[in-house]
């Protein structure tokens, strides 16, 4: 089952992203949030975001999240510095 999400214009205008990147970036943010809140698996979230496993893990680290759920990465792991 697929569905569309309508984002009101006032929200679109308030988002501080270039319009050319907005759809892709919002999908990625939704994927990270779904995974962070343990509403879906990493595999489903990364496929939704059209990201490789390693790109998704790097995105988690940039957000202070881990690939194992709710625990956070220590600061020295952020930015891909493993």
C-alpha positions in Angstrom: 0.0 0.0 0.0 1.5 3.3 -1.1 0.2 6.8 -0.2 1.1 10.4 -0.9 1.8 13.0 1.8 0.7 16.5 1.2 2.9 19.2 2.8 1.2 22.6 3.1 2.8 25.5 1.2 3.5 27.4 4.4 5.6 24.5 5.6 7.4 24.2 2.3 8.2 27.9 2.3 9.5 27.7 5.9 11.8 24.7 5.3 15.4 26.0 4.9 16.4 23.8 2.0 17.0 24.5 -1.6 13.8 23.6 -3.5 15.8 21.3 -5.8 16.9 19.2 -2.8 13.8 19.4 -0.7 11.9 16.2 -1.7 15.0 14.0 -1.4 16.1 15.5 1.9 12.7 15.2 3.5 12.5 11.6 2.5 15.9 11.0 4.1 14.8 12.8 7.3 11.6 10.7 7.5 13.7 7.5 7.0 16.1 8.5 9.8 13.2 9.4 12.1 11.3 6.2 11.4 14.4 4.2 12.2 15.3 6.3 15.3 11.8 5.8 16.7 12.1 2.1 16.0 9.0 2.2 13.7 10.9 0.3 11.0 14.1 -1.6 10.4 17.3 0.0 9.1 17.0 -2.0 5.8 13.5 -0.6 5.2 14.4 2.9 6.2 17.5 3.0 4.0 15.7 1.6 1.0 13.0 4.2 1.5 15.7 6.9 1.5 17.4 5.2 -1.5 20.7 5.1 0.4 23.4 2.4 0.7 23.9 0.7 4.0 27.1 2.6 4.7 25.6 6.0 3.6 22.7 5.4 6.0 25.0 4.4 8.9 27.1 7.6 8.2 23.9 9.6 8.3 23.0 8.0 11.6 26.4 9.0 13.0 26.0 12.6 11.8 22.8 12.7 13.8 24.3 11.1 16.9 22.4 7.8 16.4 23.6 4.3 16.1 22.9 1.5 13.8 21.6 -0.6 16.7 18.7 1.6 17.8 18.2 4.2 20.4 21.7 4.5 21.9 23.8 7.4 20.7 27.2 7.4 19.1 29.9 9.0 21.2 30.9 12.5 19.9 34.2 11.2 18.5 32.3 8.9 16.1 30.4 11.7 14.4 31.2 12.7 10.9 32.4 9.3 9.8 35.5 9.3 12.1 35.4 5.7 13.3 
